[in-house]
């Protein structure tokens, strides 16, 4: 028999392998705990940043909608339909120009009505266009940057 028996060498090798494996597993657990803590911190930071961005976006949308409402109410108050002045009688031209006064007044009255309808239609179109432009500007202002 020698100084060290082969049986003890095998036991020592097995013990070294098992010990190395246990040490490796413990090291992996430590690294995983550190990784897990880093992920939690980064997750909390990302959540806080997302909540702040959502809050900022909500304020931006609210401000843009308030601005839109003010602009639309200002538009509506400025575009109230105003009647066309009724200057149907010719200014001191006598009883007839080329037409009798009654015919002239009737024609001018009809022209005035048609002109009012035309102005109401075109005013409505221009108001719709202005409202669409206000909506588009509000959308652009409220869009998250």
SEGURO-246908 format. One record per residue (C-alpha): chain; residue number from 0; x, y, z. Coordinates in pm, 1 decimal, always signed. Layout:
BEGIN
@cadena: A num: NUM px: X py: Y pz: Z;
...
END
This chain:
BEGIN
@cadena: A num: 0 px: +0.0 py: +0.0 pz: +0.0;
@cadena: A num: 1 px: +112.4 py: +339.5 pz: -87.6;
@cadena: A num: 2 px: +89.8 py: +659.6 pz: +98.6;
@cadena: A num: 3 px: -249.3 py: +744.4 pz: -47.6;
@cadena: A num: 4 px: -486.7 py: +473.1 pz: -144.5;
@cadena: A num: 5 px: -672.7 py: +495.7 pz: -477.5;
@cadena: A num: 6 px: -1002.5 py: +482.8 pz: -293.0;
@cadena: A num: 7 px: -918.4 py: +808.3 pz: -109.7;
@cadena: A num: 8 px: -815.8 py: +972.0 pz: -435.8;
@cadena: A num: 9 px: -1155.6 py: +887.9 pz: -584.4;
@cadena: A num: 10 px: -1328.7 py: +1025.7 pz: -273.3;
@cadena: A num: 11 px: -1121.7 py: +1343.2 pz: -295.1;
@cadena: A num: 12 px: -1201.9 py: +1389.8 pz: -664.3;
@cadena: A num: 13 px: -1573.8 py: +1333.3 pz: -601.5;
@cadena: A num: 14 px: -1567.0 py: +1573.9 pz: -307.2;
@cadena: A num: 15 px: -1387.3 py: +1836.3 pz: -520.4;
@cadena: A num: 16 px: -1635.8 py: +1798.7 pz: -804.4;
@cadena: A num: 17 px: -1937.9 py: +1816.0 pz: -570.6;
@cadena: A num: 18 px: -1784.6 py: +2109.8 pz: -380.1;
@cadena: A num: 19 px: -1708.3 py: +2291.9 pz: -705.1;
@cadena: A num: 20 px: -2062.0 py: +2234.8 pz: -825.7;
@cadena: A num: 21 px: -2209.1 py: +2361.0 pz: -496.0;
@cadena: A num: 22 px: -1980.8 py: +2667.6 pz: -508.2;
@cadena: A num: 23 px: -2081.6 py: +2732.7 pz: -871.2;
@cadena: A num: 24 px: -2453.8 py: +2705.3 pz: -783.1;
@cadena: A num: 25 px: -2415.8 py: +2949.5 pz: -492.8;
@cadena: A num: 26 px: -2232.9 py: +3194.8 pz: -716.4;
@cadena: A num: 27 px: -2508.6 py: +3168.9 pz: -976.9;
@cadena: A num: 28 px: -2769.6 py: +3234.6 pz: -706.1;
@cadena: A num: 29 px: -2581.6 py: +3547.0 pz: -596.7;
@cadena: A num: 30 px: -2551.0 py: +3671.8 pz: -953.9;
@cadena: A num: 31 px: -2919.8 py: +3604.2 pz: -1012.6;
@cadena: A num: 32 px: -3014.4 py: +3796.4 pz: -694.5;
@cadena: A num: 33 px: -2805.8 py: +4094.4 pz: -812.2;
@cadena: A num: 34 px: -2961.8 py: +4073.7 pz: -1161.0;
@cadena: A num: 35 px: -3310.6 py: +4049.8 pz: -1013.9;
@cadena: A num: 36 px: -3250.1 py: +4358.4 pz: -795.8;
@cadena: A num: 37 px: -3120.4 py: +4553.7 pz: -1098.2;
@cadena: A num: 38 px: -3424.7 py: +4455.5 pz: -1303.1;
@cadena: A num: 39 px: -3658.3 py: +4565.6 pz: -1022.3;
@cadena: A num: 40 px: -3485.3 py: +4904.7 pz: -995.3;
@cadena: A num: 41 px: -3491.3 py: +4955.3 pz: -1372.9;
@cadena: A num: 42 px: -3856.3 py: +4846.5 pz: -1384.5;
@cadena: A num: 43 px: -3953.5 py: +5098.2 pz: -1115.5;
@cadena: A num: 44 px: -3762.1 py: +5372.5 pz: -1298.3;
@cadena: A num: 45 px: -3929.6 py: +5284.7 pz: -1628.4;
@cadena: A num: 46 px: -4272.7 py: +5275.3 pz: -1464.8;
@cadena: A num: 47 px: -4216.6 py: +5615.7 pz: -1302.4;
@cadena: A num: 48 px: -4096.7 py: +5761.6 pz: -1634.7;
@cadena: A num: 49 px: -4398.6 py: +5616.4 pz: -1818.4;
@cadena: A num: 50 px: -4640.5 py: +5753.5 pz: -1558.4;
@cadena: A num: 51 px: -4477.8 py: +6098.3 pz: -1582.5;
@cadena: A num: 52 px: -4496.9 py: +6088.5 pz: -1962.5;
@cadena: A num: 53 px: -4863.3 py: +5980.2 pz: -1948.6;
@cadena: A num: 54 px: -4936.4 py: +6262.8 pz: -1705.3;
@cadena: A num: 55 px: -4757.4 py: +6514.6 pz: -1930.6;
@cadena: A num: 56 px: -4943.5 py: +6383.1 pz: -2237.3;
@cadena: A num: 57 px: -5278.5 py: +6407.1 pz: -2057.1;
@cadena: A num: 58 px: -5203.5 py: +6768.8 pz: -1960.5;
@cadena: A num: 59 px: -5096.3 py: +6847.4 pz: -2317.3;
@cadena: A num: 60 px: -5419.5 py: +6697.3 pz: -2454.1;
@cadena: A num: 61 px: -5629.2 py: +6883.9 pz: -2196.9;
@cadena: A num: 62 px: -5458.9 py: +7214.7 pz: -2281.8;
@cadena: A num: 63 px: -5500.6 py: +7156.8 pz: -2655.7;
@cadena: A num: 64 px: -5870.8 py: +7074.9 pz: -2615.5;
@cadena: A num: 65 px: -5926.2 py: +7383.5 pz: -2399.9;
@cadena: A num: 66 px: -5751.4 py: +7594.9 pz: -2662.6;
@cadena: A num: 67 px: -5964.5 py: +7429.9 pz: -2931.5;
@cadena: A num: 68 px: -6287.1 py: +7503.3 pz: -2744.6;
@cadena: A num: 69 px: -6189.9 py: +7868.5 pz: -2700.9;
@cadena: A num: 70 px: -6099.1 py: +7901.5 pz: -3069.0;
@cadena: A num: 71 px: -6423.4 py: +7735.1 pz: -3182.2;
@cadena: A num: 72 px: -6638.1 py: +7954.4 pz: -2957.9;
@cadena: A num: 73 px: -6454.0 py: +8262.6 pz: -3085.7;
@cadena: A num: 74 px: -6512.1 py: +8141.7 pz: -3443.3;
@cadena: A num: 75 px: -6883.2 py: +8086.7 pz: -3379.9;
@cadena: A num: 76 px: -6926.4 py: +8426.4 pz: -3215.8;
@cadena: A num: 77 px: -6756.7 py: +8605.8 pz: -3508.1;
@cadena: A num: 78 px: -6948.4 py: +8427.4 pz: -3780.8;
@cadena: A num: 79 px: -7304.4 py: +8495.4 pz: -3675.1;
@cadena: A num: 80 px: -7509.5 py: +8563.3 pz: -3986.4;
@cadena: A num: 81 px: -7568.2 py: +8932.2 pz: -4042.2;
@cadena: A num: 82 px: -7854.7 py: +9038.6 pz: -4264.1;
@cadena: A num: 83 px: -7774.3 py: +9209.6 pz: -4591.4;
@cadena: A num: 84 px: -7881.1 py: +9572.6 pz: -4584.9;
@cadena: A num: 85 px: -8208.9 py: +9646.9 pz: -4757.9;
@cadena: A num: 86 px: -8138.6 py: +9929.6 pz: -5002.6;
@cadena: A num: 87 px: -8414.6 py: +9835.6 pz: -5238.5;
@cadena: A num: 88 px: -8536.6 py: +10187.4 pz: -5319.1;
@cadena: A num: 89 px: -8312.0 py: +10384.5 pz: -5554.7;
@cadena: A num: 90 px: -8169.8 py: +10701.3 pz: -5402.9;
@cadena: A num: 91 px: -8368.5 py: +11001.5 pz: -5531.7;
@cadena: A num: 92 px: -8391.1 py: +10880.3 pz: -5888.2;
@cadena: A num: 93 px: -8754.8 py: +10957.2 pz: -5943.2;
@cadena: A num: 94 px: -9034.8 py: +10710.7 pz: -6008.0;
@cadena: A num: 95 px: -8859.3 py: +10505.4 pz: -6276.7;
@cadena: A num: 96 px: -8506.6 py: +10439.6 pz: -6395.4;
@cadena: A num: 97 px: -8556.8 py: +10175.9 pz: -6660.7;
@cadena: A num: 98 px: -8807.7 py: +9980.6 pz: -6457.5;
@cadena: A num: 99 px: -9099.6 py: +10086.2 pz: -6249.6;
@cadena: A num: 100 px: -9006.8 py: +10129.2 pz: -5882.3;
@cadena: A num: 101 px: -9220.0 py: +9831.4 pz: -5770.5;
@cadena: A num: 102 px: -9046.5 py: +9601.2 pz: -6019.4;
@cadena: A num: 103 px: -8707.4 py: +9732.2 pz: -5916.0;
@cadena: A num: 104 px: -8787.0 py: +9686.1 pz: -5546.6;
@cadena: A num: 105 px: -8915.4 py: +9333.6 pz: -5609.5;
@cadena: A num: 106 px: -8605.2 py: +9238.5 pz: -5808.1;
@cadena: A num: 107 px: -8373.1 py: +9389.5 pz: -5546.5;
@cadena: A num: 108 px: -8564.4 py: +9211.4 pz: -5270.3;
@cadena: A num: 109 px: -8527.1 py: +8877.3 pz: -5449.2;
@cadena: A num: 110 px: -8159.5 py: +8950.3 pz: -5516.5;
@cadena: A num: 111 px: -8111.3 py: +9033.5 pz: -5146.6;
@cadena: A num: 112 px: -8271.8 py: +8703.2 pz: -5041.1;
@cadena: A num: 113 px: -8056.2 py: +8504.8 pz: -5279.6;
@cadena: A num: 114 px: -7748.2 py: +8695.3 pz: -5169.0;
@cadena: A num: 115 px: -7829.7 py: +8618.3 pz: -4804.3;
@cadena: A num: 116 px: -7870.3 py: +8247.4 pz: -4886.2;
@cadena: A num: 117 px: -7541.7 py: +8253.1 pz: -5075.4;
@cadena: A num: 118 px: -7365.4 py: +8429.8 pz: -4787.7;
@cadena: A num: 119 px: -7512.7 py: +8184.0 pz: -4536.4;
@cadena: A num: 120 px: -7396.8 py: +7887.3 pz: -4745.9;
@cadena: A num: 121 px: -7047.6 py: +8021.1 pz: -4804.9;
@cadena: A num: 122 px: -7025.8 py: +8137.4 pz: -4443.9;
@cadena: A num: 123 px: -7113.6 py: +7786.2 pz: -4332.8;
@cadena: A num: 124 px: -6846.9 py: +7640.4 pz: -4560.1;
@cadena: A num: 125 px: -6583.2 py: +7881.7 pz: -4437.9;
@cadena: A num: 126 px: -6684.5 py: +7816.6 pz: -4076.4;
@cadena: A num: 127 px: -6658.5 py: +7440.2 pz: -4133.7;
@cadena: A num: 128 px: -6314.7 py: +7489.6 pz: -4289.6;
@cadena: A num: 129 px: -6198.2 py: +7707.6 pz: -4001.8;
@cadena: A num: 130 px: -6332.8 py: +7454.5 pz: -3751.2;
@cadena: A num: 131 px: -6148.6 py: +7174.1 pz: -3932.8;
@cadena: A num: 132 px: -5828.7 py: +7378.0 pz: -3923.8;
@cadena: A num: 133 px: -5873.3 py: +7440.0 pz: -3549.8;
@cadena: A num: 134 px: -5931.2 py: +7067.6 pz: -3495.8;
@cadena: A num: 135 px: -5617.3 py: +6982.5 pz: -3693.6;
@cadena: A num: 136 px: -5407.1 py: +7231.4 pz: -3498.7;
@cadena: A num: 137 px: -5544.1 py: +7095.9 pz: -3170.0;
@cadena: A num: 138 px: -5461.2 py: +6742.6 pz: -3277.5;
@cadena: A num: 139 px: -5105.3 py: +6844.1 pz: -3361.1;
@cadena: A num: 140 px: -5067.8 py: +7027.0 pz: -3029.0;
@cadena: A num: 141 px: -5199.3 py: +6733.9 pz: -2829.4;
@cadena: A num: 142 px: -4993.0 py: +6470.0 pz: -3012.0;
@cadena: A num: 143 px: -4725.7 py: +6325.1 pz: -2779.8;
@cadena: A num: 144 px: -4377.9 py: +6438.2 pz: -2869.5;
END
